[in-house]
């Protein structure tokens, strides 16, 4: 199994080669983007309606 893996690779090299920065900035989200989300929810599953 060891023949199937390559490494270790320095973190800086990995980031340069595989996680290149995007050319454009992500657009800003509208201020009211999350207003429709349920408030005062303790668990994620409580945010959804049952099937």
PQR file of N, CA, C, O and H, with PARSE charges and radii, in Angstrom:
ATOM      1  N   UNK A   1       0.819  -1.190   0.000 -0.4000 1.5000
ATOM      2  CA  UNK A   1       0.000   0.000   0.000 -0.0000 2.0000
ATOM      3  C   UNK A   1       0.863   1.254   0.000  0.5500 1.7000
ATOM      4  O   UNK A   1       0.464   2.273  -0.562 -0.5500 1.4000
ATOM      5  N   UNK A   2       2.039   1.199   0.619 -0.4000 1.5000
ATOM      6  CA  UNK A   2       2.908   2.369   0.710 -0.0000 2.0000
ATOM      7  C   UNK A   2       3.319   2.879  -0.664  0.5500 1.7000
ATOM      8  O   UNK A   2       3.593   4.069  -0.817 -0.5500 1.4000
ATOM      9  H   UNK A   2       2.364   0.371   1.076  0.4000 1.0000
ATOM     10  N   UNK A   3       3.369   2.014  -1.656 -0.4000 1.5000
ATOM     11  CA  UNK A   3       3.758   2.437  -3.000 -0.0000 2.0000
ATOM     12  C   UNK A   3       2.701   3.326  -3.651  0.5500 1.7000
ATOM     13  O   UNK A   3       2.978   3.965  -4.667 -0.5500 1.4000
ATOM     14  H   UNK A   3       3.147   1.047  -1.531  0.4000 1.0000
ATOM     15  N   UNK A   4       1.509   3.375  -3.091 -0.4000 1.5000
ATOM     16  CA  UNK A   4       0.433   4.179  -3.671 -0.0000 2.0000
ATOM     17  C   UNK A   4       0.425   5.616  -3.160  0.5500 1.7000
ATOM     18  O   UNK A   4      -0.334   6.441  -3.669 -0.5500 1.4000
ATOM     19  H   UNK A   4       1.285   2.856  -2.266  0.4000 1.0000
ATOM     20  N   UNK A   5       1.248   5.930  -2.169 -0.4000 1.5000
ATOM     21  CA  UNK A   5       1.254   7.257  -1.569 -0.0000 2.0000
ATOM     22  C   UNK A   5       2.561   7.967  -1.853  0.5500 1.7000
ATOM     23  O   UNK A   5       3.610   7.340  -1.994 -0.5500 1.4000
ATOM     24  H   UNK A   5       1.864   5.259  -1.756  0.4000 1.0000
ATOM     25  N   UNK A   6       2.482   9.292  -1.936 -0.4000 1.5000
ATOM     26  CA  UNK A   6       3.670  10.121  -2.116 -0.0000 2.0000
ATOM     27  C   UNK A   6       3.709  11.098  -0.951  0.5500 1.7000
ATOM     28  O   UNK A   6       2.668  11.608  -0.537 -0.5500 1.4000
ATOM     29  H   UNK A   6       1.629   9.802  -1.822  0.4000 1.0000
ATOM     30  N   UNK A   7       4.875  11.359  -0.427 -0.4000 1.5000
ATOM     31  CA  UNK A   7       4.924  12.346   0.645 -0.0000 2.0000
ATOM     32  C   UNK A   7       6.088  12.094   1.562  0.5500 1.7000
ATOM     33  O   UNK A   7       6.863  11.173   1.306 -0.5500 1.4000
ATOM     34  H   UNK A   7       5.721  10.944  -0.763  0.4000 1.0000
ATOM     35  N   UNK A   8       6.249  12.836   2.581 -0.4000 1.5000
ATOM     36  CA  UNK A   8       5.470  14.028   2.880 -0.0000 2.0000
ATOM     37  C   UNK A   8       5.874  15.203   1.989  0.5500 1.7000
ATOM     38  O   UNK A   8       6.973  15.223   1.434 -0.5500 1.4000
ATOM     39  H   UNK A   8       5.620  13.584   2.789  0.4000 1.0000
ATOM     40  N   UNK A   9       4.994  16.157   1.861 -0.4000 1.5000
ATOM     41  CA  UNK A   9       5.237  17.334   1.040 -0.0000 2.0000
ATOM     42  C   UNK A   9       5.165  18.555   1.957  0.5500 1.7000
ATOM     43  O   UNK A   9       4.262  18.641   2.790 -0.5500 1.4000
ATOM     44  H   UNK A   9       4.101  16.141   2.311  0.4000 1.0000
ATOM     45  N   UNK A  10       6.094  19.494   1.821 -0.4000 1.5000
ATOM     46  CA  UNK A  10       6.023  20.697   2.652 -0.0000 2.0000
ATOM     47  C   UNK A  10       4.702  21.445   2.420  0.5500 1.7000
ATOM     48  O   UNK A  10       4.204  21.510   1.296 -0.5500 1.4000
ATOM     49  H   UNK A  10       6.827  19.424   1.145  0.4000 1.0000
ATOM     50  N   UNK A  11       4.159  21.993   3.478 -0.4000 1.5000
ATOM     51  CA  UNK A  11       2.860  22.665   3.407 -0.0000 2.0000
ATOM     52  C   UNK A  11       2.877  23.793   2.384  0.5500 1.7000
ATOM     53  O   UNK A  11       1.955  23.902   1.576 -0.5500 1.4000
ATOM     54  H   UNK A  11       4.564  21.940   4.391  0.4000 1.0000
ATOM     55  N   UNK A  12       3.896  24.624   2.403 -0.4000 1.5000
ATOM     56  CA  UNK A  12       3.969  25.749   1.460 -0.0000 2.0000
ATOM     57  C   UNK A  12       3.948  25.271   0.014  0.5500 1.7000
ATOM     58  O   UNK A  12       3.275  25.870  -0.824 -0.5500 1.4000
ATOM     59  H   UNK A  12       4.646  24.535   3.059  0.4000 1.0000
ATOM     60  N   UNK A  13       4.665  24.215  -0.282 -0.4000 1.5000
ATOM     61  CA  UNK A  13       4.691  23.675  -1.642 -0.0000 2.0000
ATOM     62  C   UNK A  13       3.318  23.130  -2.027  0.5500 1.7000
ATOM     63  O   UNK A  13       2.851  23.352  -3.145 -0.5500 1.4000
ATOM     64  H   UNK A  13       5.211  23.728   0.399  0.4000 1.0000
ATOM     65  N   UNK A  14       2.680  22.430  -1.118 -0.4000 1.5000
ATOM     66  CA  UNK A  14       1.344  21.893  -1.380 -0.0000 2.0000
ATOM     67  C   UNK A  14       0.367  23.019  -1.702  0.5500 1.7000
ATOM     68  O   UNK A  14      -0.385  22.935  -2.673 -0.5500 1.4000
ATOM     69  H   UNK A  14       3.058  22.250  -0.210  0.4000 1.0000
ATOM     70  N   UNK A  15       0.378  24.066  -0.890 -0.4000 1.5000
ATOM     71  CA  UNK A  15      -0.538  25.184  -1.113 -0.0000 2.0000
ATOM     72  C   UNK A  15      -0.281  25.857  -2.456  0.5500 1.7000
ATOM     73  O   UNK A  15      -1.229  26.194  -3.166 -0.5500 1.4000
ATOM     74  H   UNK A  15       0.989  24.134  -0.101  0.4000 1.0000
ATOM     75  N   UNK A  16       0.977  26.055  -2.813 -0.4000 1.5000
ATOM     76  CA  UNK A  16       1.301  26.680  -4.105 -0.0000 2.0000
ATOM     77  C   UNK A  16       0.821  25.834  -5.272  0.5500 1.7000
ATOM     78  O   UNK A  16       0.301  26.372  -6.250 -0.5500 1.4000
ATOM     79  H   UNK A  16       1.746  25.781  -2.236  0.4000 1.0000
ATOM     80  N   UNK A  17       0.985  24.532  -5.188 -0.4000 1.5000
ATOM     81  CA  UNK A  17       0.685  23.660  -6.320 -0.0000 2.0000
ATOM     82  C   UNK A  17      -0.780  23.249  -6.424  0.5500 1.7000
ATOM     83  O   UNK A  17      -1.281  23.061  -7.532 -0.5500 1.4000
ATOM     84  H   UNK A  17       1.408  24.095  -4.394  0.4000 1.0000
ATOM     85  N   UNK A  18      -1.476  23.106  -5.301 -0.4000 1.5000
ATOM     86  CA  UNK A  18      -2.826  22.551  -5.339 -0.0000 2.0000
ATOM     87  C   UNK A  18      -3.926  23.505  -4.874  0.5500 1.7000
ATOM     88  O   UNK A  18      -5.098  23.286  -5.179 -0.5500 1.4000
ATOM     89  H   UNK A  18      -1.069  23.258  -4.401  0.4000 1.0000
ATOM     90  N   UNK A  19      -3.568  24.544  -4.150 -0.4000 1.5000
ATOM     91  CA  UNK A  19      -4.575  25.459  -3.627 -0.0000 2.0000
ATOM     92  C   UNK A  19      -4.190  26.877  -4.038  0.5500 1.7000
ATOM     93  O   UNK A  19      -3.904  27.731  -3.199 -0.5500 1.4000
ATOM     94  H   UNK A  19      -2.615  24.721  -3.903  0.4000 1.0000
ATOM     95  N   UNK A  20      -4.192  27.102  -5.339 -0.4000 1.5000
ATOM     96  CA  UNK A  20      -3.800  28.419  -5.821 -0.0000 2.0000
ATOM     97  C   UNK A  20      -4.868  29.442  -5.453  0.5500 1.7000
ATOM     98  O   UNK A  20      -6.054  29.115  -5.418 -0.5500 1.4000
ATOM     99  H   UNK A  20      -4.424  26.408  -6.021  0.4000 1.0000
ATOM    100  N   UNK A  21      -4.457  30.673  -5.179 -0.4000 1.5000
ATOM    101  CA  UNK A  21      -5.442  31.704  -4.826 -0.0000 2.0000
ATOM    102  C   UNK A  21      -6.341  32.013  -6.020  0.5500 1.7000
ATOM    103  O   UNK A  21      -5.919  31.893  -7.170 -0.5500 1.4000
ATOM    104  H   UNK A  21      -3.493  30.939  -5.208  0.4000 1.0000
ATOM    105  N   UNK A  22      -7.555  32.403  -5.745 -0.4000 1.5000
ATOM    106  CA  UNK A  22      -8.482  32.729  -6.826 -0.0000 2.0000
ATOM    107  C   UNK A  22      -8.116  34.080  -7.416  0.5500 1.7000
ATOM    108  O   UNK A  22      -7.572  34.947  -6.733 -0.5500 1.4000
ATOM    109  H   UNK A  22      -7.898  32.500  -4.811  0.4000 1.0000
ATOM    110  N   UNK A  23      -8.420  34.243  -8.678 -0.4000 1.5000
ATOM    111  CA  UNK A  23      -8.114  35.490  -9.361 -0.0000 2.0000
ATOM    112  C   UNK A  23      -9.074  36.596  -8.932  0.5500 1.7000
ATOM    113  O   UNK A  23      -8.700  37.769  -8.902 -0.5500 1.4000
ATOM    114  H   UNK A  23      -8.862  33.538  -9.233  0.4000 1.0000
ATOM    115  N   UNK A  24     -10.301  36.230  -8.604 -0.4000 1.5000
ATOM    116  CA  UNK A  24     -11.303  37.214  -8.229 -0.0000 2.0000
ATOM    117  C   UNK A  24     -11.711  37.031  -6.771  0.5500 1.7000
ATOM    118  O   UNK A  24     -11.723  35.919  -6.243 -0.5500 1.4000
ATOM    119  H   UNK A  24     -10.605  35.277  -8.628  0.4000 1.0000
ATOM    120  N   UNK A  25     -12.042  38.143  -6.142 -0.4000 1.5000
ATOM    121  CA  UNK A  25     -12.575  38.053  -4.784 -0.0000 2.0000
ATOM    122  C   UNK A  25     -14.019  37.612  -4.850  0.5500 1.7000
ATOM    123  O   UNK A  25     -14.728  37.925  -5.806 -0.5500 1.4000
ATOM    124  H   UNK A  25     -12.032  39.047  -6.571  0.4000 1.0000
ATOM    125  N   UNK A  26     -14.448  36.898  -3.853 -0.4000 1.5000
ATOM    126  CA  UNK A  26     -15.851  36.496  -3.787 -0.0000 2.0000
ATOM    127  C   UNK A  26     -16.696  37.739  -3.534  0.5500 1.7000
ATOM    128  O   UNK A  26     -16.292  38.619  -2.774 -0.5500 1.4000
ATOM    129  H   UNK A  26     -13.872  36.644  -3.076  0.4000 1.0000
ATOM    130  N   UNK A  27     -17.865  37.820  -4.163 -0.4000 1.5000
ATOM    131  CA  UNK A  27     -18.710  38.994  -3.937 -0.0000 2.0000
ATOM    132  C   UNK A  27     -19.243  38.996  -2.504  0.5500 1.7000
ATOM    133  O   UNK A  27     -19.450  37.935  -1.915 -0.5500 1.4000
ATOM    134  H   UNK A  27     -18.194  37.106  -4.781  0.4000 1.0000
ATOM    135  N   UNK A  28     -19.464  40.177  -1.950 -0.4000 1.5000
ATOM    136  CA  UNK A  28     -19.988  40.229  -0.579 -0.0000 2.0000
ATOM    137  C   UNK A  28     -21.423  39.724  -0.523  0.5500 1.7000
ATOM    138  O   UNK A  28     -22.193  39.901  -1.468 -0.5500 1.4000
ATOM    139  H   UNK A  28     -19.296  41.039  -2.429  0.4000 1.0000
ATOM    140  N   UNK A  29     -21.774  39.097   0.587 -0.4000 1.5000
ATOM    141  CA  UNK A  29     -23.147  38.623   0.780 -0.0000 2.0000
ATOM    142  C   UNK A  29     -24.032  39.798   1.191  0.5500 1.7000
ATOM    143  O   UNK A  29     -23.575  40.702   1.891 -0.5500 1.4000
ATOM    144  H   UNK A  29     -21.149  38.953   1.355  0.4000 1.0000
ATOM    145  N   UNK A  30     -25.283  39.790   0.765 -0.4000 1.5000
ATOM    146  CA  UNK A  30     -26.203  40.837   1.231 -0.0000 2.0000
ATOM    147  C   UNK A  30     -26.360  40.749   2.755  0.5500 1.7000
ATOM    148  O   UNK A  30     -26.265  39.665   3.331 -0.5500 1.4000
ATOM    149  H   UNK A  30     -25.654  39.056   0.197  0.4000 1.0000
ATOM    150  N   UNK A  31     -26.597  41.879   3.392 -0.4000 1.5000
ATOM    151  CA  UNK A  31     -26.699  41.904   4.854 -0.0000 2.0000
ATOM    152  C   UNK A  31     -27.844  41.049   5.374  0.5500 1.7000
ATOM    153  O   UNK A  31     -27.772  40.543   6.494 -0.5500 1.4000
ATOM    154  H   UNK A  31     -26.674  42.759   2.924  0.4000 1.0000
ATOM    155  N   UNK A  32     -28.900  40.878   4.584 -0.4000 1.5000
ATOM    156  CA  UNK A  32     -30.057  40.097   5.029 -0.0000 2.0000
ATOM    157  C   UNK A  32     -30.017  38.642   4.557  0.5500 1.7000
ATOM    158  O   UNK A  32     -31.031  37.945   4.605 -0.5500 1.4000
ATOM    159  H   UNK A  32     -28.958  41.289   3.674  0.4000 1.0000
ATOM    160  N   UNK A  33     -28.874  38.193   4.113 -0.4000 1.5000
ATOM    161  CA  UNK A  33     -28.740  36.867   3.507 -0.0000 2.0000
ATOM    162  C   UNK A  33     -29.222  35.730   4.426  0.5500 1.7000
ATOM    163  O   UNK A  33     -29.832  34.771   3.953 -0.5500 1.4000
ATOM    164  H   UNK A  33     -28.051  38.759   4.074  0.4000 1.0000
ATOM    165  N   UNK A  34     -28.957  35.833   5.704 -0.4000 1.5000
ATOM    166  CA  UNK A  34     -29.298  34.753   6.635 -0.0000 2.0000
ATOM    167  C   UNK A  34     -30.524  35.074   7.499  0.5500 1.7000
ATOM    168  O   UNK A  34     -30.796  34.358   8.463 -0.5500 1.4000
ATOM    169  H   UNK A  34     -28.462  36.613   6.088  0.4000 1.0000
ATOM    170  N   UNK A  35     -31.250  36.116   7.177 -0.4000 1.5000
ATOM    171  CA  UNK A  35     -32.395  36.518   8.000 -0.0000 2.0000
ATOM    172  C   UNK A  35     -33.500  35.466   8.065  0.5500 1.7000
ATOM    173  O   UNK A  35     -34.214  35.392   9.064 -0.5500 1.4000
ATOM    174  H   UNK A  35     -31.028  36.697   6.394  0.4000 1.0000
ATOM    175  N   UNK A  36     -33.653  34.658   7.028 -0.4000 1.5000
ATOM    176  CA  UNK A  36     -34.740  33.670   7.006 -0.0000 2.0000
ATOM    177  C   UNK A  36     -34.398  32.386   7.765  0.5500 1.7000
ATOM    178  O   UNK A  36     -35.243  31.502   7.906 -0.5500 1.4000
ATOM    179  H   UNK A  36     -33.073  34.719   6.216  0.4000 1.0000
ATOM    180  N   UNK A  37     -33.172  32.288   8.246 -0.4000 1.5000
ATOM    181  CA  UNK A  37     -32.788  31.084   8.988 -0.0000 2.0000
ATOM    182  C   UNK A  37     -33.444  31.087  10.360  0.5500 1.7000
ATOM    183  O   UNK A  37     -33.615  32.148  10.961 -0.5500 1.4000
ATOM    184  H   UNK A  37     -32.486  33.006   8.132  0.4000 1.0000
ATOM    185  N   UNK A  38     -33.815  29.909  10.866 -0.4000 1.5000
ATOM    186  CA  UNK A  38     -34.437  29.833  12.197 -0.0000 2.0000
ATOM    187  C   UNK A  38     -33.504  30.390  13.272  0.5500 1.7000
ATOM    188  O   UNK A  38     -32.284  30.239  13.200 -0.5500 1.4000
ATOM    189  H   UNK A  38     -33.677  29.047  10.378  0.4000 1.0000
ATOM    190  N   UNK A  39     -34.094  31.020  14.244 -0.4000 1.5000
ATOM    191  CA  UNK A  39     -33.328  31.604  15.352 -0.0000 2.0000
ATOM    192  C   UNK A  39     -33.420  30.683  16.571  0.5500 1.7000
ATOM    193  O   UNK A  39     -34.349  29.884  16.684 -0.5500 1.4000
ATOM    194  H   UNK A  39     -35.085  31.142  14.302  0.4000 1.0000
ATOM    195  N   UNK A  40     -32.470  30.800  17.460 -0.4000 1.5000
ATOM    196  CA  UNK A  40     -32.452  30.059  18.733 -0.0000 2.0000
ATOM    197  C   UNK A  40     -32.545  28.549  18.544  0.5500 1.7000
ATOM    198  O   UNK A  40     -33.275  27.876  19.272 -0.5500 1.4000
ATOM    199  H   UNK A  40     -31.715  31.449  17.368  0.4000 1.0000
ATOM    200  N   UNK A  41     -31.823  28.021  17.588 -0.4000 1.5000
ATOM    201  CA  UNK A  41     -31.807  26.579  17.339 -0.0000 2.0000
ATOM    202  C   UNK A  41     -30.601  25.992  18.061  0.5500 1.7000
ATOM    203  O   UNK A  41     -29.487  26.498  17.927 -0.5500 1.4000
ATOM    204  H   UNK A  41     -31.229  28.567  16.997  0.4000 1.0000
ATOM    205  N   UNK A  42     -30.819  24.933  18.821 -0.4000 1.5000
ATOM    206  CA  UNK A  42     -29.729  24.308  19.579 -0.0000 2.0000
ATOM    207  C   UNK A  42     -28.975  23.263  18.751  0.5500 1.7000
ATOM    208  O   UNK A  42     -27.764  23.103  18.901 -0.5500 1.4000
ATOM    209  H   UNK A  42     -31.724  24.522  18.930  0.4000 1.0000
ATOM    210  N   UNK A  43     -29.699  22.550  17.874 -0.4000 1.5000
ATOM    211  CA  UNK A  43     -29.088  21.500  17.058 -0.0000 2.0000
ATOM    212  C   UNK A  43     -29.435  21.736  15.592  0.5500 1.7000
ATOM    213  O   UNK A  43     -30.530  22.198  15.272 -0.5500 1.4000
ATOM    214  H   UNK A  43     -30.683  22.680  17.752  0.4000 1.0000
ATOM    215  N   UNK A  44     -28.502  21.419  14.713 -0.4000 1.5000
ATOM    216  CA  UNK A  44     -28.722  21.637  13.285 -0.0000 2.0000
ATOM    217  C   UNK A  44     -29.973  20.919  12.794  0.5500 1.7000
ATOM    218  O   UNK A  44     -30.713  21.465  11.976 -0.5500 1.4000
ATOM    219  H   UNK A  44     -27.612  21.044  14.973  0.4000 1.0000
ATOM    220  N   UNK A  45     -30.218  19.709  13.277 -0.4000 1.5000
ATOM    221  CA  UNK A  45     -31.373  18.940  12.799 -0.0000 2.0000
ATOM    222  C   UNK A  45     -32.694  19.645  13.086  0.5500 1.7000
ATOM    223  O   UNK A  45     -33.690  19.388  12.409 -0.5500 1.4000
ATOM    224  H   UNK A  45     -29.616  19.266  13.941  0.4000 1.0000
ATOM    225  N   UNK A  46     -32.716  20.529  14.080 -0.4000 1.5000
ATOM    226  CA  UNK A  46     -33.939  21.265  14.412 -0.0000 2.0000
ATOM    227  C   UNK A  46     -34.258  22.368  13.403  0.5500 1.7000
ATOM    228  O   UNK A  46     -35.331  22.968  13.460 -0.5500 1.4000
ATOM    229  H   UNK A  46     -31.908  20.738  14.630  0.4000 1.0000
ATOM    230  N   UNK A  47     -33.336  22.636  12.482 -0.4000 1.5000
ATOM    231  CA  UNK A  47     -33.557  23.673  11.473 -0.0000 2.0000
ATOM    232  C   UNK A  47     -34.407  23.171  10.310  0.5500 1.7000
ATOM    233  O   UNK A  47     -34.870  23.974   9.500 -0.5500 1.4000
ATOM    234  H   UNK A  47     -32.464  22.148  12.435  0.4000 1.0000
ATOM    235  N   UNK A  48     -34.618  21.873  10.213 -0.4000 1.5000
ATOM    236  CA  UNK A  48     -35.276  21.285   9.055 -0.0000 2.0000
ATOM    237  C   UNK A  48     -36.600  20.641   9.434  0.5500 1.7000
ATOM    238  O   UNK A  48     -36.782  20.173  10.558 -0.5500 1.4000
ATOM    239  H   UNK A  48     -34.241  21.221  10.871  0.4000 1.0000
ATOM    240  N   UNK A  49     -37.515  20.626   8.482 -0.4000 1.5000
ATOM    241  CA  UNK A  49     -38.806  19.973   8.672 -0.0000 2.0000
ATOM    242  C   UNK A  49     -38.626  18.461   8.527  0.5500 1.7000
ATOM    243  O   UNK A  49     -37.835  18.025   7.691 -0.5500 1.4000
ATOM    244  H   UNK A  49     -37.367  21.006   7.569  0.4000 1.0000
ATOM    245  N   UNK A  50     -39.335  17.649   9.317 -0.4000 1.5000
ATOM    246  CA  UNK A  50     -39.242  16.190   9.143 -0.0000 2.0000
ATOM    247  C   UNK A  50     -39.866  15.773   7.816  0.5500 1.7000
ATOM    248  O   UNK A  50     -40.709  16.481   7.265 -0.5500 1.4000
ATOM    249  H   UNK A  50     -39.978  18.004   9.997  0.4000 1.0000
ATOM    250  N   UNK A  51     -39.447  14.626   7.313 -0.4000 1.5000
ATOM    251  CA  UNK A  51     -40.000  14.112   6.049 -0.0000 2.0000
ATOM    252  C   UNK A  51     -41.427  13.694   6.223  0.5500 1.7000
ATOM    253  O   UNK A  51     -42.057  13.236   5.270 -0.5500 1.4000
ATOM    254  H   UNK A  51     -38.763  14.051   7.761  0.4000 1.0000
TER
END
